[in-house]
């Protein structure tokens, strides 16, 4: 039986794809906030799991972005 193997990516690549710093990706993995696999001392990620996680995060609550500040009037 042959199954397709999905290559794992490292925190640098995951951070680049998500647009966040790799150390933030690692911290989120340690905290269990992002799907990850720990192999020894290294965190690895599957693109398909990151995509599913991101889609469910965006659809499950308030927006993750901060609204722009109102302009000050003088």
mmCIF file of the N, C-alpha and C atoms, coordinates in Angstrom:
data_MODEL
# 
_entry.id   MODEL 
# 
loop_
_atom_site.group_PDB 
_atom_site.id 
_atom_site.type_symbol 
_atom_site.label_atom_id 
_atom_site.label_alt_id 
_atom_site.label_comp_id 
_atom_site.label_asym_id 
_atom_site.label_entity_id 
_atom_site.label_seq_id 
_atom_site.pdbx_PDB_ins_code 
_atom_site.Cartn_x 
_atom_site.Cartn_y 
_atom_site.Cartn_z 
_atom_site.occupancy 
_atom_site.B_iso_or_equiv 
_atom_site.pdbx_formal_charge 
_atom_site.auth_seq_id 
_atom_site.auth_comp_id 
_atom_site.auth_asym_id 
_atom_site.auth_atom_id 
_atom_site.pdbx_PDB_model_num 
ATOM 1   N N  . UNK A 1 1  ? 0.847   -1.170 0.000  1.00 0.00 ? 1  UNK A N  1 
ATOM 2   C CA . UNK A 1 1  ? 0.000   0.000  0.000  1.00 0.00 ? 1  UNK A CA 1 
ATOM 3   C C  . UNK A 1 1  ? 0.895   1.237  0.000  1.00 0.00 ? 1  UNK A C  1 
ATOM 4   N N  . UNK A 1 2  ? 0.647   2.137  -0.939 1.00 0.00 ? 2  UNK A N  1 
ATOM 5   C CA . UNK A 1 2  ? 1.448   3.363  -1.061 1.00 0.00 ? 2  UNK A CA 1 
ATOM 6   C C  . UNK A 1 2  ? 0.564   4.565  -0.729 1.00 0.00 ? 2  UNK A C  1 
ATOM 7   N N  . UNK A 1 3  ? 1.013   5.357  0.193  1.00 0.00 ? 3  UNK A N  1 
ATOM 8   C CA . UNK A 1 3  ? 0.298   6.594  0.519  1.00 0.00 ? 3  UNK A CA 1 
ATOM 9   C C  . UNK A 1 3  ? 1.216   7.766  0.203  1.00 0.00 ? 3  UNK A C  1 
ATOM 10  N N  . UNK A 1 4  ? 0.631   8.855  -0.187 1.00 0.00 ? 4  UNK A N  1 
ATOM 11  C CA . UNK A 1 4  ? 1.419   10.055 -0.468 1.00 0.00 ? 4  UNK A CA 1 
ATOM 12  C C  . UNK A 1 4  ? 1.884   10.668 0.847  1.00 0.00 ? 4  UNK A C  1 
ATOM 13  N N  . UNK A 1 5  ? 3.140   10.965 0.899  1.00 0.00 ? 5  UNK A N  1 
ATOM 14  C CA . UNK A 1 5  ? 3.731   11.583 2.086  1.00 0.00 ? 5  UNK A CA 1 
ATOM 15  C C  . UNK A 1 5  ? 3.769   13.087 1.885  1.00 0.00 ? 5  UNK A C  1 
ATOM 16  N N  . UNK A 1 6  ? 3.223   13.800 2.844  1.00 0.00 ? 6  UNK A N  1 
ATOM 17  C CA . UNK A 1 6  ? 3.263   15.263 2.778  1.00 0.00 ? 6  UNK A CA 1 
ATOM 18  C C  . UNK A 1 6  ? 4.531   15.733 3.498  1.00 0.00 ? 6  UNK A C  1 
ATOM 19  N N  . UNK A 1 7  ? 5.432   16.381 2.771  1.00 0.00 ? 7  UNK A N  1 
ATOM 20  C CA . UNK A 1 7  ? 6.673   16.851 3.411  1.00 0.00 ? 7  UNK A CA 1 
ATOM 21  C C  . UNK A 1 7  ? 6.378   17.829 4.544  1.00 0.00 ? 7  UNK A C  1 
ATOM 22  N N  . UNK A 1 8  ? 7.222   17.785 5.547  1.00 0.00 ? 8  UNK A N  1 
ATOM 23  C CA . UNK A 1 8  ? 7.102   18.699 6.677  1.00 0.00 ? 8  UNK A CA 1 
ATOM 24  C C  . UNK A 1 8  ? 7.934   19.941 6.389  1.00 0.00 ? 8  UNK A C  1 
ATOM 25  N N  . UNK A 1 9  ? 7.506   21.058 6.931  1.00 0.00 ? 9  UNK A N  1 
ATOM 26  C CA . UNK A 1 9  ? 8.256   22.301 6.787  1.00 0.00 ? 9  UNK A CA 1 
ATOM 27  C C  . UNK A 1 9  ? 8.726   22.757 8.162  1.00 0.00 ? 9  UNK A C  1 
ATOM 28  N N  . UNK A 1 10 ? 9.758   23.572 8.191  1.00 0.00 ? 10 UNK A N  1 
ATOM 29  C CA . UNK A 1 10 ? 10.285  24.061 9.452  1.00 0.00 ? 10 UNK A CA 1 
ATOM 30  C C  . UNK A 1 10 ? 9.608   25.378 9.847  1.00 0.00 ? 10 UNK A C  1 
ATOM 31  N N  . UNK A 1 11 ? 9.977   25.881 11.013 1.00 0.00 ? 11 UNK A N  1 
ATOM 32  C CA . UNK A 1 11 ? 9.354   27.101 11.539 1.00 0.00 ? 11 UNK A CA 1 
ATOM 33  C C  . UNK A 1 11 ? 9.656   28.319 10.668 1.00 0.00 ? 11 UNK A C  1 
ATOM 34  N N  . UNK A 1 12 ? 10.835  28.349 10.051 1.00 0.00 ? 12 UNK A N  1 
ATOM 35  C CA . UNK A 1 12 ? 11.161  29.478 9.170  1.00 0.00 ? 12 UNK A CA 1 
ATOM 36  C C  . UNK A 1 12 ? 10.183  29.538 7.999  1.00 0.00 ? 12 UNK A C  1 
ATOM 37  N N  . UNK A 1 13 ? 9.958   28.398 7.375  1.00 0.00 ? 13 UNK A N  1 
ATOM 38  C CA . UNK A 1 13 ? 9.040   28.354 6.218  1.00 0.00 ? 13 UNK A CA 1 
ATOM 39  C C  . UNK A 1 13 ? 7.598   28.596 6.662  1.00 0.00 ? 13 UNK A C  1 
ATOM 40  N N  . UNK A 1 14 ? 7.193   27.994 7.778  1.00 0.00 ? 14 UNK A N  1 
ATOM 41  C CA . UNK A 1 14 ? 5.830   28.195 8.285  1.00 0.00 ? 14 UNK A CA 1 
ATOM 42  C C  . UNK A 1 14 ? 5.599   29.669 8.610  1.00 0.00 ? 14 UNK A C  1 
ATOM 43  N N  . UNK A 1 15 ? 6.578   30.288 9.254  1.00 0.00 ? 15 UNK A N  1 
ATOM 44  C CA . UNK A 1 15 ? 6.459   31.707 9.578  1.00 0.00 ? 15 UNK A CA 1 
ATOM 45  C C  . UNK A 1 15 ? 6.363   32.561 8.338  1.00 0.00 ? 15 UNK A C  1 
ATOM 46  N N  . UNK A 1 16 ? 7.155   32.236 7.327  1.00 0.00 ? 16 UNK A N  1 
ATOM 47  C CA . UNK A 1 16 ? 7.118   32.976 6.070  1.00 0.00 ? 16 UNK A CA 1 
ATOM 48  C C  . UNK A 1 16 ? 5.741   32.863 5.408  1.00 0.00 ? 16 UNK A C  1 
ATOM 49  N N  . UNK A 1 17 ? 5.192   31.673 5.410  1.00 0.00 ? 17 UNK A N  1 
ATOM 50  C CA . UNK A 1 17 ? 3.883   31.445 4.801  1.00 0.00 ? 17 UNK A CA 1 
ATOM 51  C C  . UNK A 1 17 ? 2.777   32.163 5.565  1.00 0.00 ? 17 UNK A C  1 
ATOM 52  N N  . UNK A 1 18 ? 2.861   32.127 6.906  1.00 0.00 ? 18 UNK A N  1 
ATOM 53  C CA . UNK A 1 18 ? 1.834   32.756 7.739  1.00 0.00 ? 18 UNK A CA 1 
ATOM 54  C C  . UNK A 1 18 ? 2.067   34.256 7.926  1.00 0.00 ? 18 UNK A C  1 
ATOM 55  N N  . UNK A 1 19 ? 3.252   34.724 7.587  1.00 0.00 ? 19 UNK A N  1 
ATOM 56  C CA . UNK A 1 19 ? 3.559   36.143 7.739  1.00 0.00 ? 19 UNK A CA 1 
ATOM 57  C C  . UNK A 1 19 ? 3.875   36.537 9.165  1.00 0.00 ? 19 UNK A C  1 
ATOM 58  N N  . UNK A 1 20 ? 4.415   35.590 9.934  1.00 0.00 ? 20 UNK A N  1 
ATOM 59  C CA . UNK A 1 20 ? 4.809   35.881 11.312 1.00 0.00 ? 20 UNK A CA 1 
ATOM 60  C C  . UNK A 1 20 ? 6.232   35.373 11.540 1.00 0.00 ? 20 UNK A C  1 
ATOM 61  N N  . UNK A 1 21 ? 6.853   35.842 12.592 1.00 0.00 ? 21 UNK A N  1 
ATOM 62  C CA . UNK A 1 21 ? 8.234   35.492 12.900 1.00 0.00 ? 21 UNK A CA 1 
ATOM 63  C C  . UNK A 1 21 ? 8.322   34.006 13.269 1.00 0.00 ? 21 UNK A C  1 
ATOM 64  N N  . UNK A 1 22 ? 9.388   33.320 12.842 1.00 0.00 ? 22 UNK A N  1 
ATOM 65  C CA . UNK A 1 22 ? 9.543   31.898 13.173 1.00 0.00 ? 22 UNK A CA 1 
ATOM 66  C C  . UNK A 1 22 ? 9.518   31.604 14.678 1.00 0.00 ? 22 UNK A C  1 
ATOM 67  N N  . UNK A 1 23 ? 10.050  32.509 15.487 1.00 0.00 ? 23 UNK A N  1 
ATOM 68  C CA . UNK A 1 23 ? 10.017  32.301 16.942 1.00 0.00 ? 23 UNK A CA 1 
ATOM 69  C C  . UNK A 1 23 ? 8.583   32.334 17.461 1.00 0.00 ? 23 UNK A C  1 
ATOM 70  N N  . UNK A 1 24 ? 7.732   33.155 16.846 1.00 0.00 ? 24 UNK A N  1 
ATOM 71  C CA . UNK A 1 24 ? 6.319   33.192 17.218 1.00 0.00 ? 24 UNK A CA 1 
ATOM 72  C C  . UNK A 1 24 ? 5.661   31.867 16.860 1.00 0.00 ? 24 UNK A C  1 
ATOM 73  N N  . UNK A 1 25 ? 6.002   31.328 15.693 1.00 0.00 ? 25 UNK A N  1 
ATOM 74  C CA . UNK A 1 25 ? 5.467   30.029 15.274 1.00 0.00 ? 25 UNK A CA 1 
ATOM 75  C C  . UNK A 1 25 ? 5.887   28.958 16.283 1.00 0.00 ? 25 UNK A C  1 
ATOM 76  N N  . UNK A 1 26 ? 7.147   28.964 16.688 1.00 0.00 ? 26 UNK A N  1 
ATOM 77  C CA . UNK A 1 26 ? 7.629   27.977 17.657 1.00 0.00 ? 26 UNK A CA 1 
ATOM 78  C C  . UNK A 1 26 ? 6.926   28.121 19.005 1.00 0.00 ? 26 UNK A C  1 
ATOM 79  N N  . UNK A 1 27 ? 6.742   29.349 19.456 1.00 0.00 ? 27 UNK A N  1 
ATOM 80  C CA . UNK A 1 27 ? 6.054   29.587 20.727 1.00 0.00 ? 27 UNK A CA 1 
ATOM 81  C C  . UNK A 1 27 ? 4.610   29.086 20.666 1.00 0.00 ? 27 UNK A C  1 
ATOM 82  N N  . UNK A 1 28 ? 3.933   29.384 19.556 1.00 0.00 ? 28 UNK A N  1 
ATOM 83  C CA . UNK A 1 28 ? 2.556   28.921 19.395 1.00 0.00 ? 28 UNK A CA 1 
ATOM 84  C C  . UNK A 1 28 ? 2.488   27.394 19.362 1.00 0.00 ? 28 UNK A C  1 
ATOM 85  N N  . UNK A 1 29 ? 3.485   26.755 18.766 1.00 0.00 ? 29 UNK A N  1 
ATOM 86  C CA . UNK A 1 29 ? 3.538   25.288 18.740 1.00 0.00 ? 29 UNK A CA 1 
ATOM 87  C C  . UNK A 1 29 ? 3.714   24.741 20.154 1.00 0.00 ? 29 UNK A C  1 
ATOM 88  N N  . UNK A 1 30 ? 4.637   25.325 20.912 1.00 0.00 ? 30 UNK A N  1 
ATOM 89  C CA . UNK A 1 30 ? 4.862   24.890 22.308 1.00 0.00 ? 30 UNK A CA 1 
ATOM 90  C C  . UNK A 1 30 ? 3.594   25.014 23.136 1.00 0.00 ? 30 UNK A C  1 
ATOM 91  N N  . UNK A 1 31 ? 2.834   26.074 22.895 1.00 0.00 ? 31 UNK A N  1 
ATOM 92  C CA . UNK A 1 31 ? 1.617   26.334 23.656 1.00 0.00 ? 31 UNK A CA 1 
ATOM 93  C C  . UNK A 1 31 ? 0.422   25.523 23.151 1.00 0.00 ? 31 UNK A C  1 
ATOM 94  N N  . UNK A 1 32 ? 0.602   24.798 22.066 1.00 0.00 ? 32 UNK A N  1 
ATOM 95  C CA . UNK A 1 32 ? -0.486  23.999 21.514 1.00 0.00 ? 32 UNK A CA 1 
ATOM 96  C C  . UNK A 1 32 ? -1.517  24.826 20.767 1.00 0.00 ? 32 UNK A C  1 
ATOM 97  N N  . UNK A 1 33 ? -1.155  26.043 20.378 1.00 0.00 ? 33 UNK A N  1 
ATOM 98  C CA . UNK A 1 33 ? -2.087  26.946 19.700 1.00 0.00 ? 33 UNK A CA 1 
ATOM 99  C C  . UNK A 1 33 ? -2.092  26.765 18.192 1.00 0.00 ? 33 UNK A C  1 
ATOM 100 N N  . UNK A 1 34 ? -1.109  26.023 17.673 1.00 0.00 ? 34 UNK A N  1 
ATOM 101 C CA . UNK A 1 34 ? -0.980  25.818 16.238 1.00 0.00 ? 34 UNK A CA 1 
ATOM 102 C C  . UNK A 1 34 ? -0.598  24.344 16.032 1.00 0.00 ? 34 UNK A C  1 
ATOM 103 N N  . UNK A 1 35 ? -1.144  23.688 15.004 1.00 0.00 ? 35 UNK A N  1 
ATOM 104 C CA . UNK A 1 35 ? -0.815  22.271 14.802 1.00 0.00 ? 35 UNK A CA 1 
ATOM 105 C C  . UNK A 1 35 ? 0.651   22.086 14.421 1.00 0.00 ? 35 UNK A C  1 
ATOM 106 N N  . UNK A 1 36 ? 1.331   21.232 15.163 1.00 0.00 ? 36 UNK A N  1 
ATOM 107 C CA . UNK A 1 36 ? 2.761   21.030 14.947 1.00 0.00 ? 36 UNK A CA 1 
ATOM 108 C C  . UNK A 1 36 ? 3.168   19.629 15.383 1.00 0.00 ? 36 UNK A C  1 
ATOM 109 N N  . UNK A 1 37 ? 4.327   19.226 14.914 1.00 0.00 ? 37 UNK A N  1 
ATOM 110 C CA . UNK A 1 37 ? 4.910   17.947 15.276 1.00 0.00 ? 37 UNK A CA 1 
ATOM 111 C C  . UNK A 1 37 ? 6.298   18.237 15.815 1.00 0.00 ? 37 UNK A C  1 
ATOM 112 N N  . UNK A 1 38 ? 6.598   17.705 16.966 1.00 0.00 ? 38 UNK A N  1 
ATOM 113 C CA . UNK A 1 38 ? 7.935   17.906 17.531 1.00 0.00 ? 38 UNK A CA 1 
ATOM 114 C C  . UNK A 1 38 ? 8.768   16.670 17.232 1.00 0.00 ? 38 UNK A C  1 
ATOM 115 N N  . UNK A 1 39 ? 9.887   16.891 16.588 1.00 0.00 ? 39 UNK A N  1 
ATOM 116 C CA . UNK A 1 39 ? 10.827  15.818 16.282 1.00 0.00 ? 39 UNK A CA 1 
ATOM 117 C C  . UNK A 1 39 ? 12.136  16.196 16.964 1.00 0.00 ? 39 UNK A C  1 
ATOM 118 N N  . UNK A 1 40 ? 12.409  15.536 18.070 1.00 0.00 ? 40 UNK A N  1 
ATOM 119 C CA . UNK A 1 40 ? 13.574  15.914 18.869 1.00 0.00 ? 40 UNK A CA 1 
ATOM 120 C C  . UNK A 1 40 ? 13.370  17.305 19.430 1.00 0.00 ? 40 UNK A C  1 
ATOM 121 N N  . UNK A 1 41 ? 14.289  18.202 19.131 1.00 0.00 ? 41 UNK A N  1 
ATOM 122 C CA . UNK A 1 41 ? 14.147  19.580 19.615 1.00 0.00 ? 41 UNK A CA 1 
ATOM 123 C C  . UNK A 1 41 ? 13.562  20.517 18.549 1.00 0.00 ? 41 UNK A C  1 
ATOM 124 N N  . UNK A 1 42 ? 13.184  19.958 17.406 1.00 0.00 ? 42 UNK A N  1 
ATOM 125 C CA . UNK A 1 42 ? 12.704  20.772 16.290 1.00 0.00 ? 42 UNK A CA 1 
ATOM 126 C C  . UNK A 1 42 ? 11.193  20.659 16.113 1.00 0.00 ? 42 UNK A C  1 
ATOM 127 N N  . UNK A 1 43 ? 10.562  21.771 15.748 1.00 0.00 ? 43 UNK A N  1 
ATOM 128 C CA . UNK A 1 43 ? 9.145   21.798 15.414 1.00 0.00 ? 43 UNK A CA 1 
ATOM 129 C C  . UNK A 1 43 ? 8.997   21.723 13.907 1.00 0.00 ? 43 UNK A C  1 
ATOM 130 N N  . UNK A 1 44 ? 8.077   20.883 13.453 1.00 0.00 ? 44 UNK A N  1 
ATOM 131 C CA . UNK A 1 44 ? 7.787   20.730 12.029 1.00 0.00 ? 44 UNK A CA 1 
ATOM 132 C C  . UNK A 1 44 ? 6.290   20.878 11.834 1.00 0.00 ? 44 UNK A C  1 
ATOM 133 N N  . UNK A 1 45 ? 5.922   21.270 10.624 1.00 0.00 ? 45 UNK A N  1 
ATOM 134 C CA . UNK A 1 45 ? 4.537   21.618 10.328 1.00 0.00 ? 45 UNK A CA 1 
ATOM 135 C C  . UNK A 1 45 ? 4.121   21.024 8.985  1.00 0.00 ? 45 UNK A C  1 
ATOM 136 N N  . UNK A 1 46 ? 2.830   20.705 8.858  1.00 0.00 ? 46 UNK A N  1 
ATOM 137 C CA . UNK A 1 46 ? 2.256   20.276 7.579  1.00 0.00 ? 46 UNK A CA 1 
ATOM 138 C C  . UNK A 1 46 ? 1.463   21.440 7.022  1.00 0.00 ? 46 UNK A C  1 
ATOM 139 N N  . UNK A 1 47 ? 1.690   21.760 5.761  1.00 0.00 ? 47 UNK A N  1 
ATOM 140 C CA . UNK A 1 47 ? 0.966   22.864 5.132  1.00 0.00 ? 47 UNK A CA 1 
ATOM 141 C C  . UNK A 1 47 ? -0.540  22.657 5.197  1.00 0.00 ? 47 UNK A C  1 
ATOM 142 N N  . UNK A 1 48 ? -0.999  21.441 4.974  1.00 0.00 ? 48 UNK A N  1 
ATOM 143 C CA . UNK A 1 48 ? -2.442  21.177 4.989  1.00 0.00 ? 48 UNK A CA 1 
ATOM 144 C C  . UNK A 1 48 ? -3.036  21.457 6.365  1.00 0.00 ? 48 UNK A C  1 
ATOM 145 N N  . UNK A 1 49 ? -2.318  21.106 7.435  1.00 0.00 ? 49 UNK A N  1 
ATOM 146 C CA . UNK A 1 49 ? -2.823  21.375 8.780  1.00 0.00 ? 49 UNK A CA 1 
ATOM 147 C C  . UNK A 1 49 ? -2.805  22.865 9.099  1.00 0.00 ? 49 UNK A C  1 
ATOM 148 N N  . UNK A 1 50 ? -1.771  23.566 8.649  1.00 0.00 ? 50 UNK A N  1 
ATOM 149 C CA . UNK A 1 50 ? -1.722  25.015 8.858  1.00 0.00 ? 50 UNK A CA 1 
ATOM 150 C C  . UNK A 1 50 ? -2.870  25.702 8.121  1.00 0.00 ? 50 UNK A C  1 
ATOM 151 N N  . UNK A 1 51 ? -3.149  25.247 6.914  1.00 0.00 ? 51 UNK A N  1 
ATOM 152 C CA . UNK A 1 51 ? -4.244  25.820 6.130  1.00 0.00 ? 51 UNK A CA 1 
ATOM 153 C C  . UNK A 1 51 ? -5.578  25.593 6.821  1.00 0.00 ? 51 UNK A C  1 
ATOM 154 N N  . UNK A 1 52 ? -5.816  24.375 7.295  1.00 0.00 ? 52 UNK A N  1 
ATOM 155 C CA . UNK A 1 52 ? -7.068  24.064 8.010  1.00 0.00 ? 52 UNK A CA 1 
ATOM 156 C C  . UNK A 1 52 ? -7.177  24.875 9.293  1.00 0.00 ? 52 UNK A C  1 
ATOM 157 N N  . UNK A 1 53 ? -6.061  24.972 10.030 1.00 0.00 ? 53 UNK A N  1 
ATOM 158 C CA . UNK A 1 53 ? -6.057  25.732 11.274 1.00 0.00 ? 53 UNK A CA 1 
ATOM 159 C C  . UNK A 1 53 ? -6.375  27.203 11.017 1.00 0.00 ? 53 UNK A C  1 
ATOM 160 N N  . UNK A 1 54 ? -5.746  27.767 9.998  1.00 0.00 ? 54 UNK A N  1 
ATOM 161 C CA . UNK A 1 54 ? -5.973  29.170 9.680  1.00 0.00 ? 54 UNK A CA 1 
ATOM 162 C C  . UNK A 1 54 ? -7.416  29.409 9.270  1.00 0.00 ? 54 UNK A C  1 
ATOM 163 N N  . UNK A 1 55 ? -7.969  28.537 8.428  1.00 0.00 ? 55 UNK A N  1 
ATOM 164 C CA . UNK A 1 55 ? -9.361  28.686 7.992  1.00 0.00 ? 55 UNK A CA 1 
ATOM 165 C C  . UNK A 1 55 ? -10.312 28.590 9.179  1.00 0.00 ? 55 UNK A C  1 
ATOM 166 N N  . UNK A 1 56 ? -10.084 27.643 10.079 1.00 0.00 ? 56 UNK A N  1 
ATOM 167 C CA . UNK A 1 56 ? -10.988 27.498 11.226 1.00 0.00 ? 56 UNK A CA 1 
ATOM 168 C C  . UNK A 1 56 ? -10.834 28.656 12.202 1.00 0.00 ? 56 UNK A C  1 
ATOM 169 N N  . UNK A 1 57 ? -9.622  29.178 12.346 1.00 0.00 ? 57 UNK A N  1 
ATOM 170 C CA . UNK A 1 57 ? -9.386  30.319 13.229 1.00 0.00 ? 57 UNK A CA 1 
ATOM 171 C C  . UNK A 1 57 ? -10.093 31.563 12.705 1.00 0.00 ? 57 UNK A C  1 
ATOM 172 N N  . UNK A 1 58 ? -9.997  31.784 11.407 1.00 0.00 ? 58 UNK A N  1 
ATOM 173 C CA . UNK A 1 58 ? -10.618 32.967 10.812 1.00 0.00 ? 58 UNK A CA 1 
ATOM 174 C C  . UNK A 1 58 ? -12.135 32.894 10.843 1.00 0.00 ? 58 UNK A C  1 
ATOM 175 N N  . UNK A 1 59 ? -12.681 31.684 10.795 1.00 0.00 ? 59 UNK A N  1 
ATOM 176 C CA . UNK A 1 59 ? -14.132 31.518 10.752 1.00 0.00 ? 59 UNK A CA 1 
ATOM 177 C C  . UNK A 1 59 ? -14.766 31.298 12.111 1.00 0.00 ? 59 UNK A C  1 
ATOM 178 N N  . UNK A 1 60 ? -13.966 31.257 13.187 1.00 0.00 ? 60 UNK A N  1 
ATOM 179 C CA . UNK A 1 60 ? -14.529 30.883 14.477 1.00 0.00 ? 60 UNK A CA 1 
ATOM 180 C C  . UNK A 1 60 ? -14.641 32.012 15.487 1.00 0.00 ? 60 UNK A C  1 
ATOM 181 N N  . UNK A 1 61 ? -14.267 33.197 15.132 1.00 0.00 ? 61 UNK A N  1 
ATOM 182 C CA . UNK A 1 61 ? -14.328 34.235 16.142 1.00 0.00 ? 61 UNK A CA 1 
ATOM 183 C C  . UNK A 1 61 ? -14.126 35.609 15.563 1.00 0.00 ? 61 UNK A C  1 
ATOM 184 N N  . UNK A 1 62 ? -13.868 36.545 16.446 1.00 0.00 ? 62 UNK A N  1 
ATOM 185 C CA . UNK A 1 62 ? -13.653 37.924 15.993 1.00 0.00 ? 62 UNK A CA 1 
ATOM 186 C C  . UNK A 1 62 ? -12.415 38.015 15.108 1.00 0.00 ? 62 UNK A C  1 
ATOM 187 N N  . UNK A 1 63 ? -12.385 39.025 14.319 1.00 0.00 ? 63 UNK A N  1 
ATOM 188 C CA . UNK A 1 63 ? -11.262 39.232 13.398 1.00 0.00 ? 63 UNK A CA 1 
ATOM 189 C C  . UNK A 1 63 ? -9.955  39.325 14.171 1.00 0.00 ? 63 UNK A C  1 
ATOM 190 N N  . UNK A 1 64 ? -8.896  38.830 13.577 1.00 0.00 ? 64 UNK A N  1 
ATOM 191 C CA . UNK A 1 64 ? -7.591  38.856 14.222 1.00 0.00 ? 64 UNK A CA 1 
ATOM 192 C C  . UNK A 1 64 ? -6.881  40.180 14.032 1.00 0.00 ? 64 UNK A C  1 
ATOM 193 N N  . UNK A 1 65 ? -7.398  41.021 13.178 1.00 0.00 ? 65 UNK A N  1 
ATOM 194 C CA . UNK A 1 65 ? -6.723  42.286 12.917 1.00 0.00 ? 65 UNK A CA 1 
ATOM 195 C C  . UNK A 1 65 ? -7.213  43.363 13.882 1.00 0.00 ? 65 UNK A C  1 
ATOM 196 N N  . UNK A 1 66 ? -6.417  44.356 14.030 1.00 0.00 ? 66 UNK A N  1 
ATOM 197 C CA . UNK A 1 66 ? -6.750  45.492 14.893 1.00 0.00 ? 66 UNK A CA 1 
ATOM 198 C C  . UNK A 1 66 ? -7.281  46.601 14.002 1.00 0.00 ? 66 UNK A C  1 
ATOM 199 N N  . UNK A 1 67 ? -8.441  47.159 14.353 1.00 0.00 ? 67 UNK A N  1 
ATOM 200 C CA . UNK A 1 67 ? -8.963  48.242 13.510 1.00 0.00 ? 67 UNK A CA 1 
ATOM 201 C C  . UNK A 1 67 ? -8.044  49.456 13.542 1.00 0.00 ? 67 UNK A C  1 
ATOM 202 N N  . UNK A 1 68 ? -8.028  50.230 12.472 1.00 0.00 ? 68 UNK A N  1 
ATOM 203 C CA . UNK A 1 68 ? -7.166  51.418 12.452 1.00 0.00 ? 68 UNK A CA 1 
ATOM 204 C C  . UNK A 1 68 ? -7.613  52.432 13.496 1.00 0.00 ? 68 UNK A C  1 
ATOM 205 N N  . UNK A 1 69 ? -6.650  53.190 13.985 1.00 0.00 ? 69 UNK A N  1 
ATOM 206 C CA . UNK A 1 69 ? -6.962  54.222 14.969 1.00 0.00 ? 69 UNK A CA 1 
ATOM 207 C C  . UNK A 1 69 ? -7.677  55.376 14.278 1.00 0.00 ? 69 UNK A C  1 
ATOM 208 N N  . UNK A 1 70 ? -8.570  56.014 15.013 1.00 0.00 ? 70 UNK A N  1 
ATOM 209 C CA . UNK A 1 70 ? -9.270  57.182 14.474 1.00 0.00 ? 70 UNK A CA 1 
ATOM 210 C C  . UNK A 1 70 ? -8.302  58.343 14.385 1.00 0.00 ? 70 UNK A C  1 
ATOM 211 N N  . UNK A 1 71 ? -8.478  59.124 13.363 1.00 0.00 ? 71 UNK A N  1 
ATOM 212 C CA . UNK A 1 71 ? -7.627  60.300 13.186 1.00 0.00 ? 71 UNK A CA 1 
ATOM 213 C C  . UNK A 1 71 ? -7.953  61.335 14.251 1.00 0.00 ? 71 UNK A C  1 
ATOM 214 N N  . UNK A 1 72 ? -6.927  61.972 14.749 1.00 0.00 ? 72 UNK A N  1 
ATOM 215 C CA . UNK A 1 72 ? -7.103  63.023 15.736 1.00 0.00 ? 72 UNK A CA 1 
ATOM 216 C C  . UNK A 1 72 ? -7.469  64.316 15.026 1.00 0.00 ? 72 UNK A C  1 
ATOM 217 N N  . UNK A 1 73 ? -8.385  65.046 15.608 1.00 0.00 ? 73 UNK A N  1 
ATOM 218 C CA . UNK A 1 73 ? -8.765  66.353 15.041 1.00 0.00 ? 73 UNK A CA 1 
ATOM 219 C C  . UNK A 1 73 ? -8.230  67.451 15.936 1.00 0.00 ? 73 UNK A C  1 
ATOM 220 N N  . UNK A 1 74 ? -7.689  68.460 15.330 1.00 0.00 ? 74 UNK A N  1 
ATOM 221 C CA . UNK A 1 74 ? -7.112  69.583 16.107 1.00 0.00 ? 74 UNK A CA 1 
ATOM 222 C C  . UNK A 1 74 ? -8.012  70.775 16.047 1.00 0.00 ? 74 UNK A C  1 
# 
